[in-house]
């Protein structure tokens, strides 16, 4: 507690993507007897330059580990996004979603307890090559709007964001604050010396809106697709555009800044072909229909790391990273659990 900067900050959050911002908001808005908690974010990049800005993003726990904790986090986030849906300036809307499966699944998706009203798709709803599917309503989060909303909400509550702040060692954070929350995503590989990551390269195509409104998701790829067995295909209509995806190339060791410059043009056409197989409305896209191609690395880990530890007497570290392709989907649930950890620390 030696630094004067410590006196101005109760909690220091590392990272300003969706996990860092959501966590920071939850902490600064949490009611407590001592008064408002002072929260600061240190970050190398702010929206729109974060990996979270590349996300499609629809509520769907992709590549985040199928376990009870993820179901709990997803349910909390689903409810919170439901409250935000349609509110001006949030970028959150509600869409009907069809998850497509190559094989029958009579038991339902592992995450079904998170979402009300999950039902089997009718046979006439399934494109060729699919044996089953699930239909449900879910929020779509337009990250080009939503990340700015989160930042504005945090700063309006009194939060502070220190930009262009690269942390090479956690000791730098503990030098100014005794309670640190690590939301650095893929950056935690080096910062936390975490070897459980599998950086996964994702590429999406942003196209003009053509009036299509249903979210279609195939997170494995139809076995009958000669172009891309095992490749992702998803269509996510947002407010003013539509995101077509995607790829999941595991163990990409390219630096995140470098990978964003390595767009695969052949993969762009393959993504469009896969999406056209799901919906013929995308079969005749022209170059003028393509607004942007985005690429980034998902912070895929064996499971989400959310836990607290005390690396030294009087110092506390809460880890909240490794959300795979479900950072947005699990964000409010994970933030709520971080807040529980922080509250427990303050009561010691």
C-alpha positions, 0 to 999 in steps of 0.5 A: 500500500506504499504508492499514492496511486494505490490510495486512488484505486481499490481494484485494478483491472487489466484489459479493456475488452468485453471481459475487462470492461464488464468486470470493471462495470460490475465492480464499480456499480456494486453497492457496498457499505464503504461507498463506491468502489474505485476501479481503474483499468490498465490497457494496451488497447481500447475499443474499437481496437480490441479483439472483442470488437471482432466478435460477431457476437450472438449469445452462444457458448462456443469453445468455452468448455461445457460445464456447470460453471459455464451454464451458470455464467451464460444464464446470468449474461443471457438475462442481463443482455435481455434487459439491454436488448432494444435500449438506445445506444447498447447495440443489443437486439434480440434474434431467433437462432437456429443451431444446426447439427449433422447428427441427431441430439435427442438430449438437447444442447449442453447449455440448454439450462441457460436459455428458456424455450429451446426447442428442436427445429422442424425438419423443414427448417434444416438445410440439406446435410443436417439431421437436427437443430435447435431453435431459441431466441437470443441476444445479438450484440453489435460490438461496434456499438456495444464496446463503446457503450460499456466504456461510456458506462464505466467512465460515467460511473467514475471509472478510470481507463489508463490507455497505452499501458502495457503490463509485462509483469504482474508486479507492476500492477501490484506496485500500485494496487493490492487487488488486481483482476487479470482480464487480459485474454490471450495476453495472459499466456505471457503475463500469467505464464499460462500454458493451457492456451490454444490461440485460435485464428478466426476470420469473419466477413462483414457484408451489407444487410440484405434483410435476412434476420435469423441467426444460423450457426453450425459450429462443426461444419456439415459432413456433406460439405465437400469444400470444408468438412469440419469448418465453421459456418454462421450468419449473424444479422446485426443492426446495420450489417451481417457477419458471416463466419468463420474459421477456427484454426487452432494453435496459431502462434502468430502475434495478434497484431500480425495475424490481423494483417494476414487476411486469407482471401481464399477463405473469404470465398470459402466462408461465403460458400459455406454460408450460402449453403445455409441460406441461399440469400447469400449465394450471389454476393458481389464484391460491393456487398463485402464491407470488411474482413476481420481476423483475430485470435480467440483466447481458447483455453482448456477451460475458463480460468476464473479464480482468486489467489493470494500471491503474497500477504495482503495481495490478491489476484483474481483471474478472469480469462480464457473464454474462447469464442464465448467472451461476450456470451459469458461476460456478465456471469463471469463479472458477477463471480469476480465481484463475489471474489472481490467482496469476499476479499474486502471482508477479510 
